[in-house]
Amino acid sequence: MELKLGPHPLLFAHEVAISTVFRVEKTKKGKVKKESCTELIFFDGVKKQSIARIALPFGTLKALPKLIDENIKKIKKELRNKELPQKQKVETKSTNASYVG
């Protein structure tokens, strides 16, 4: 799947905070239905203000550790490599979660 990044400006986040909200409700049949959403809040250390708030459903949140681990391994490998890069490339990976909004 090819992702279009759109006209969003590149923002640098120096800090991140995480918050999780649970919602519980009882159905008409008396069963308990639970949902959770995790919010990531990114901060610019220079401006000392939040620059983005992103809400992640549970399925997307579960996919993040794998994507982050893969990215860290790739960065470490590139930093160890003493050769100049051939061409700078931007890689975009996706959790491939669908948006139902």
N, CA, C and O of each residue as an XYZ file, in Angstrom:
404
protein
N       0.846     -1.164      0.000
C       0.000      0.000      0.000
C       0.895      1.233      0.000
O       1.796      1.347      0.832
N       0.658      2.135     -0.908
C       1.422      3.373     -0.971
C       0.682      4.443     -0.180
O      -0.511      4.668     -0.383
N       1.402      5.098      0.721
C       0.808      6.129      1.561
C       1.234      7.497      1.082
O       2.402      7.711      0.755
N       0.296      8.422      1.040
C       0.617      9.799      0.687
C       0.732     10.592      1.984
O      -0.191     10.603      2.799
N       1.870     11.253      2.168
C       2.109     11.971      3.410
C       1.339     13.278      3.492
O       1.079     13.759      4.595
N       0.972     13.858      2.383
C       0.189     15.083      2.392
C       1.016     16.304      2.746
O       2.237     16.212      2.869
N       0.368     17.441      2.910
C       1.079     18.701      3.109
C       1.420     19.013      4.568
O       1.603     20.180      4.915
N       1.509     18.013      5.412
C       1.767     18.252      6.827
C       3.217     18.660      7.051
O       4.123     18.041      6.494
N       3.449     19.693      7.858
C       4.838     20.090      8.118
C       5.535     19.067      9.015
O       4.891     18.395      9.820
N       6.842     18.960      8.870
C       7.632     18.066      9.707
C       7.846     18.752     11.053
O       8.355     19.871     11.109
N       7.465     18.090     12.120
C       7.606     18.634     13.470
C       8.560     17.753     14.254
O       8.524     16.529     14.126
N       9.407     18.359     15.059
C      10.338     17.601     15.884
C       9.812     17.550     17.310
O       9.577     18.583     17.935
N       9.635     16.356     17.807
C       9.157     16.154     19.171
C      10.334     15.734     20.035
O      11.020     14.756     19.736
N      10.561     16.472     21.095
C      11.652     16.161     22.012
C      11.184     15.271     23.161
O      11.984     14.551     23.758
N       9.913     15.321     23.461
C       9.332     14.541     24.559
C       8.003     13.955     24.105
O       7.366     14.454     23.177
N       7.600     12.882     24.784
C       6.307     12.276     24.487
C       5.648     11.847     25.795
O       6.324     11.398     26.720
N       4.352     11.986     25.865
C       3.569     11.525     27.018
C       2.507     10.569     26.492
O       2.120     10.630     25.325
N       2.046      9.692     27.365
C       1.054      8.696     26.956
C      -0.085      8.685     27.972
O       0.134      8.799     29.178
N      -1.278      8.548     27.468
C      -2.463      8.526     28.319
C      -3.424      7.489     27.752
O      -3.606      7.410     26.537
N      -4.035      6.701     28.614
C      -4.991      5.685     28.166
C      -6.343      5.942     28.812
O      -6.445      6.191     30.013
N      -7.362      5.876     27.992
C      -8.733      6.098     28.454
C      -9.520      4.818     28.206
O      -9.460      4.236     27.123
N     -10.253      4.392     29.217
C     -11.123      3.223     29.083
C     -12.566      3.684     29.107
O     -12.930      4.588     29.860
N     -13.378      3.060     28.281
C     -14.807      3.346     28.276
C     -15.526      2.031     28.518
O     -15.276      1.035     27.838
N     -16.414      2.040     29.485
C     -17.165      0.839     29.842
C     -18.650      1.168     29.769
O     -19.099      2.204     30.260
N     -19.396      0.274     29.153
C     -20.851      0.451     29.122
C     -21.519     -0.914     29.166
O     -20.951     -1.924     28.749
N     -22.729     -0.914     29.679
C     -23.512     -2.143     29.720
C     -24.462     -2.166     28.542
O     -25.101     -1.164     28.222
N     -24.549     -3.324     27.898
C     -25.474     -3.469     26.779
C     -26.874     -3.705     27.332
O     -27.058     -3.888     28.535
N     -27.844     -3.697     26.447
C     -29.226     -3.942     26.867
C     -29.404     -5.339     27.443
O     -30.303     -5.574     28.251
N     -28.536     -6.277     27.023
C     -28.602     -7.645     27.525
C     -27.841     -7.815     28.829
O     -27.772     -8.920     29.367
N     -27.262     -6.720     29.350
C     -26.568     -6.785     30.627
C     -25.087     -7.129     30.548
O     -24.415     -7.235     31.574
N     -24.582     -7.303     29.337
C     -23.161     -7.602     29.192
C     -22.345     -6.310     29.284
O     -22.829     -5.227     28.955
N     -21.116     -6.449     29.730
C     -20.225     -5.300     29.840
C     -19.398     -5.200     28.567
O     -18.792     -6.177     28.127
N     -19.380     -4.009     27.985
C     -18.593     -3.756     26.783
C     -17.505     -2.751     27.141
O     -17.793     -1.674     27.664
N     -16.234     -3.112     26.854
C     -15.109     -2.239     27.180
C     -14.368     -1.846     25.910
O     -14.231     -2.638     24.977
N     -13.897     -0.614     25.898
C     -13.059     -0.110     24.814
C     -11.929      0.685     25.436
O     -12.060      1.209     26.542
N     -10.820      0.772     24.722
C      -9.746      1.638     25.201
C      -9.143      2.385     24.025
O      -9.187      1.923     22.884
N      -8.589      3.528     24.319
C      -7.922      4.352     23.331
C      -6.707      4.957     24.018
O      -6.815      5.461     25.136
N      -5.568      4.913     23.371
C      -4.349      5.468     23.939
C      -3.995      6.728     23.175
O      -4.005      6.755     21.944
N      -3.684      7.760     23.920
C      -3.340      9.040     23.323
C      -1.849      9.295     23.507
O      -1.324      9.204     24.617
N      -1.177      9.614     22.409
C       0.218     10.030     22.454
C       0.244     11.543     22.290
O      -0.371     12.087     21.373
N       0.955     12.215     23.178
C       1.067     13.667     23.130
C       2.544     13.985     22.930
O       3.383     13.595     23.742
N       2.858     14.689     21.857
C       4.233     15.023     21.532
C       4.503     16.482     21.872
O       3.669     17.354     21.630
N       5.687     16.735     22.439
C       6.051     18.075     22.890
C       7.303     18.572     22.197
O       8.241     17.812     21.960
N       7.309     19.850     21.877
C       8.497     20.536     21.370
C       9.209     21.129     22.578
O       8.658     21.983     23.272
N      10.434     20.673     22.826
C      11.182     21.129     23.986
C      11.614     22.578     23.900
O      11.759     23.239     24.928
N      11.823     23.088     22.690
C      12.248     24.476     22.523
C      11.085     25.423     22.787
O      11.227     26.396     23.528
N       9.937     25.137     22.183
C       8.761     25.989     22.358
C       8.015     25.686     23.655
O       7.161     26.462     24.082
N       8.343     24.556     24.276
C       7.699     24.110     25.513
C       6.165     24.065     25.389
O       5.430     24.601     26.219
N       5.726     23.404     24.321
C       4.293     23.230     24.118
C       4.038     21.937     23.356
O       4.926     21.410     22.687
N       2.817     21.438     23.468
C       2.477     20.227     22.725
C       2.312     20.590     21.256
O       1.793     21.653     20.913
N       2.765     19.683     20.401
C       2.677     19.940     18.964
C       1.750     18.956     18.256
O       1.347     19.185     17.116
N       1.415     17.860     18.938
C       0.501     16.891     18.321
C      -0.115     16.003     19.395
O       0.540     15.622     20.366
N      -1.375     15.686     19.199
C      -2.083     14.704     20.034
C      -2.660     13.674     19.078
O      -3.404     14.011     18.157
N      -2.308     12.415     19.308
C      -2.730     11.355     18.401
C      -3.381     10.242     19.210
O      -2.770      9.691     20.126
N      -4.618      9.915     18.871
C      -5.350      8.849     19.546
C      -5.192      7.561     18.744
O      -5.425      7.534     17.535
N      -4.795      6.500     19.433
C      -4.575      5.209     18.791
C      -5.537      4.168     19.340
O      -5.594      3.964     20.553
N      -6.296      3.503     18.469
C      -7.100      2.386     18.936
C      -6.181      1.222     19.306
O      -5.018      1.198     18.906
N      -6.686      0.283     20.049
C      -5.886     -0.807     20.596
C      -5.146     -1.593     19.512
O      -3.981     -1.947     19.697
N      -5.799     -1.869     18.392
C      -5.166     -2.642     17.320
C      -3.936     -1.952     16.754
O      -2.923     -2.603     16.497
N      -4.012     -0.654     16.560
C      -2.874      0.110     16.058
C      -1.776      0.156     17.102
O      -0.597      0.040     16.766
N      -2.142      0.322     18.352
C      -1.169      0.375     19.446
C      -0.378     -0.929     19.533
O       0.825     -0.905     19.792
N      -1.041     -2.065     19.320
C      -0.360     -3.367     19.376
C       0.699     -3.500     18.285
O       1.706     -4.178     18.488
N       0.490     -2.867     17.132
C       1.431     -2.976     16.012
C       2.648     -2.065     16.168
O       3.663     -2.291     15.509
N       2.573     -1.054     17.013
C       3.665     -0.090     17.152
C       5.000     -0.681     17.619
O       6.025     -0.337     17.031
N       5.053     -1.542     18.632
C       6.361     -2.036     19.080
C       7.179     -2.690     17.968
O       8.391     -2.491     17.895
N       6.534     -3.460     17.111
C       7.253     -4.121     16.018
C       7.822     -3.085     15.051
O       8.978     -3.187     14.641
N       7.009     -2.085     14.685
C       7.482     -1.048     13.768
C       8.641     -0.262     14.370
O       9.605      0.051     13.672
N       8.554      0.059     15.649
C       9.610      0.820     16.313
C      10.888     -0.007     16.408
O      11.974      0.509     16.142
N      10.778     -1.281     16.783
C      11.961     -2.151     16.869
C      12.668     -2.273     15.517
O      13.894     -2.195     15.446
N      11.898     -2.463     14.451
C      12.487     -2.562     13.114
C      13.212     -1.273     12.740
O      14.296     -1.308     12.156
N      12.612     -0.145     13.078
C      13.210      1.144     12.757
C      14.501      1.370     13.543
O      15.479      1.876     12.993
N      14.512      1.001     14.819
C      15.714      1.151     15.649
C      16.854      0.299     15.092
O      17.992      0.764     15.019
N      16.562     -0.936     14.699
C      17.589     -1.806     14.114
C      18.160     -1.199     12.836
O      19.371     -1.228     12.618
N      17.286     -0.651     11.994
C      17.724     -0.047     10.744
C      18.605      1.179     11.012
O      19.617      1.371     10.338
N      18.233      1.993     11.973
C      19.020      3.188     12.313
C      20.388      2.792     12.858
O      21.400      3.365     12.457
N      20.431      1.821     13.766
C      21.708      1.375     14.329
C      22.633      0.842     13.239
O      23.832      1.122     13.244
N      22.074      0.077     12.309
C      22.873     -0.475     11.214
C      23.438      0.651     10.354
O      24.615      0.625      9.994
N      22.618      1.630     10.026
C      23.064      2.744      9.184
C      24.112      3.597      9.901
O      25.054      4.070      9.267
N      23.964      3.799     11.205
C      24.934      4.605     11.950
C      26.284      3.906     12.065
O      27.317      4.573     12.129
N      26.293      2.565     12.093
C      27.549      1.806     12.128
C      28.259      1.834     10.780
O      29.486      1.755     10.723
N      27.500      1.944      9.706
C      28.049      1.947      8.354
C      28.813      3.259      8.128
O      28.257      4.342      8.311
N      30.067      3.158      7.737
C      30.918      4.339      7.566
C      30.856      4.916      6.148
O      31.445      5.966      5.889
N      30.162      4.255      5.236
C      30.059      4.736      3.861
C      28.999      5.819      3.742
O      28.041      5.865      4.514
N      29.191      6.682      2.765
C      28.185      7.703      2.482
C      26.977      7.044      1.830
O      27.134      6.138      1.011
N      25.795      7.481      2.178
C      24.614      6.880      1.556
C      24.541      7.224      0.068
O      24.919      8.323     -0.340
N      24.055      6.282     -0.734
C      23.919      6.487     -2.177
C      22.903      7.584     -2.478
O      23.187      8.537     -3.203
N      21.743      7.428     -1.919
C      20.656      8.364     -2.151
C      19.767      8.341     -0.923
O      19.412      7.272     -0.427
N      19.409      9.511     -0.433
C      18.551      9.535      0.738
C      17.144      9.150      0.321
O      16.582      9.698     -0.627
N      16.593      8.201      1.047
C      15.251      7.745      0.721
C      14.374      7.826      1.963
O      14.839      7.664      3.091
N      13.119      8.076      1.727
C      12.149      8.145      2.814
C      11.304      6.892      2.738
O      10.643      6.634      1.732
N      11.331      6.111      3.810
C      10.527      4.898      3.853
C       9.353      5.119      4.795
O       9.512      5.661      5.888
N       8.205      4.702      4.370
C       7.009      4.814      5.190
C       6.462      3.426      5.420
O       6.183      2.692      4.472
N       6.306      3.064      6.689
C       5.687      1.791      7.014
C       4.352      2.081      7.677
O       4.151      3.140      8.271
N       3.473      1.150      7.567
C       2.120      1.327      8.076
C       1.728      0.146      8.935
O       2.198     -0.974      8.733
N       0.864      0.409      9.892
C       0.294     -0.685     10.657
C      -0.801     -1.367      9.853
O      -1.278     -2.441     10.220
N      -1.195     -0.736      8.754
C      -2.222     -1.247      7.857
C      -3.560     -1.419      8.559
O      -4.364     -2.269      8.175
N      -3.796     -0.616      9.580
C      -5.082     -0.648     10.263
C      -6.063      0.179      9.437
O      -5.674      1.149      8.786
N      -7.296     -0.198      9.468
C      -8.287      0.566      8.701
C      -8.902      1.620      9.606
O      -9.014      1.433     10.818
N      -9.291      2.712      9.009
C      -9.901      3.810      9.748
C     -11.395      3.744      9.561
O     -11.896      3.736      8.437
N     -12.094      3.696     10.657
C     -13.544      3.697     10.611
C     -13.999      4.922     11.384
O     -14.259      4.835     12.584
N     -14.096      6.042     10.725
C     -14.404      7.275     11.441
C     -15.615      7.860     10.916
O     -16.048      8.912     11.388
